[in-house]
Amino acid sequence: MCGIVGYVGRAEAAPILLDGLRRLEYRGYDSAGVAIVDRGHLATRKCSGRIAALATLVAKRPLSGSFGVSHTRWATHGKVTDENAHPHFDASGKLALVHNGVIENYQALRDDLVRGGDTNFRSETDTEVLAHLIGKLYDESCASTVDVHQKKARLFAAVRAALQQVIGTYGIALVHADVPDFMIGARRGSPLVLGVGKDENFLASDVSAIVAYTRDAVYLNDFDIVAVERDKFEISSLAGESGDHQVSKVEFTAEDIKKGVYPHYMLKEIFEQPDSVRDAMRGRLSLEECTAKLGGLNMTPAQLRDVGRIVLMGCGTALHAGRVGEYLIERLANIPTEVEFAHEFRHRNTPMTPETLVFAISQSGETADTLGALRESRRKGFRTLGICNNVASTIARESDGGVYMHAGPEIGVAATKSFSSQVVILTLIGLLFGRMRNLSTAEGSRVIEALEALPEQIEIVLKLSDQIKAIAKKYADVNGLLFFGRQFNFPIALEGALKMKEITYLFAEGHPSAELKHGIIALVRPDLPSIFIAPDDAVFSKNLNNIEQVKARKGPIIALTSGNGVNQLKNIANEIISLPAAPDCVMPILTVIPLQLLAYHLAVELGRDVDKPRNLAKSVTVE
Ligand code: M6R
């Protein structure tokens, strides 16, 4: 949801900023821009479209200078136009600001500025209002100052004073033409990380933008403001207090965020699942005690035993993982478990008993809706834990404990490997809580065996990619797709449909198979295939009934099945995707992969931009 990158150092800033933006493009790709200061002169290039368009612009009219800011936009306020692209400027045109977030009271701030005589607005954005406000406060305080140290201090004070008037969320970076080799960053609700280099420092929405230059990072907290120079930085809070900030080592390298041999990040990430699933359980299984070890939960055995109810919150794919978790935890631990859309949970008055434990599930750890729900849950005094991939993300830091996915960077906008990692972790949680209750050692060790077999079984499923590609070619002209599953595989129907919608733009819906006869069957027709997720499990025969119902109405059927299911479906389904046999509780990790591949291959066949589908962004940091 918008990406920002800032640089102050000795190198030419333009290539570094463009490179950083390319790595943040997954956050938004409506428009992009860069502003760089060179010997007291601020120059900018910005345009609607992708970073490639901006790079062409910069190649035609190069920018020189060793400090500046840049932005890739996912539009919130104002249309996708060159004028609305960031950076935005103050009235003097000397201050350039990039922003990720939403200034909710921008209209009131703008009206105040207009009343004071400032009418020189060039865009429809909330960000420009903030730039004008900071510029005004700075100009008022700095009219006669020539000393560069004073200018820095006054610019910093102007940023602080302006942000004290802001209602909303922001990750910002700004530079001023009159204040050399100096950049300011601040955050509230939108992520911002400081990259600490040698004689150069960086600001970015995400470390992936800067990991090619430094792996030393300081993750800023909400209400932090940082003054950044080439060789130093100083962080203080909006209220003026200086805080304790550690420099951490980034876990991954620039190599890890390359596509390598794959044409798209999504395909790379699908194929990484044998490793990411292994990494999600690495060191977390106790064969001896037939349980899971999750020290990050920060809970004593007695506290684990006293949990009487679990709430799982998330959005999109993370929510679907939560839905699998609901089945898993209830099956393994017999604890009443509910799944909540994070945004709904936050604003409704969900009755919560005191022994409720809450999990916020989020790959990015920055999703505004999930973060808001986490804060609401903690405000009410409930122990709230995170299941996140991004280390040191806001959700990870603000929760009472949690479990990292260790899936490695996920760049494709469509979440894939994070889903399987989330489901693995929820299985570990079910196992741990189950073993604190009635789950026997024999049952516990069966779950462990099933988990340990997964990486090899995923390898087998990945070998189906060519078959699935052929199916995608055959069905490329369909008008939509329906997805059906029961029990553990009902959430996989939802996830399969979400993947399909996101990257092919085809109409797709997921439902419990049994809902067919309650209405959905009216949609069945020859140009709308039904995908049935029907492994050979306790509900196979029920799925079979539903498959027959679709068949009777001439709906094409693509069936994912296993074991005896292959034989039973061979004269009914138009296509059969045959999966390795596995216990039902881990089967979703195998059944989701063919659906990821089907969406991928169909999107490629339709010529879609798989890694950057229209209108979407990877990390949704606005509500
Ligand atoms: O980073 P999060 O897991 O919190 O993201 C939640 C959703 O925005 C995300 O899963 C989204 O639905 C994906 N684009 C799905 O592929």
Boltz pocket constraint, residues with backbone or C-beta under 6 A from the ligand:
constraints:
  - pocket:
      binder: B
      contacts: [[A, 315], [A, 316], [A, 317], [A, 318], [A, 361], [A, 362], [A, 363], [A, 364], [A, 365], [A, 366], [A, 367], [A, 370], [A, 413], [A, 414], [A, 415], [A, 416], [A, 498], [A, 499], [A, 502], [A, 617], [A, 618], [A, 619], [A, 620]]
      max_distance: 6.0
